[in-house]
Amino acid sequence: MAVVDKLMETAAADTDLLRKLDVQGDRFSVPRDVEFLLKAPTSDKASIVASFINDHQYGLATTQDLESPSVLVVVHMPIEQHAIQSVSGFMACICELFGLDYDGWGCVVQAART
């Protein structure tokens, strides 16, 4: 898949997730830990990508080997559409560059307290 196609697919998935969070009353402007999951073909590849992300301070990356090797990247940020799509697109690009599969992002809903 071409990088542009991957970015378009990622943007659509991000928008769908934002819609679901909006229905739950999320306040997108509230910063929170956002987790991005990058699936790797090998543990060695996961370690290389985690080191790259940490060395350049793009987020806090840790390797995992639960069902398969992966990298979990945590970025503390708001999830307003322009912000989350920029970071999500960047993670998708890292995956394309290093040969990983981008599995998307998730976070805890930050709803108004009643």
Secondary structure, DSSP 8 states (H G I E B T S, - for coil): --HHHHHHHHHHHHHHHHHHHHHTTB-TTS-EEEEEEEE-SSHHHHHHHHHHHHHTTSSEEEEEESSSEEEEEEEEE---HHHHHHHHHHHHHHHHHHT-EEEEEEE---B---
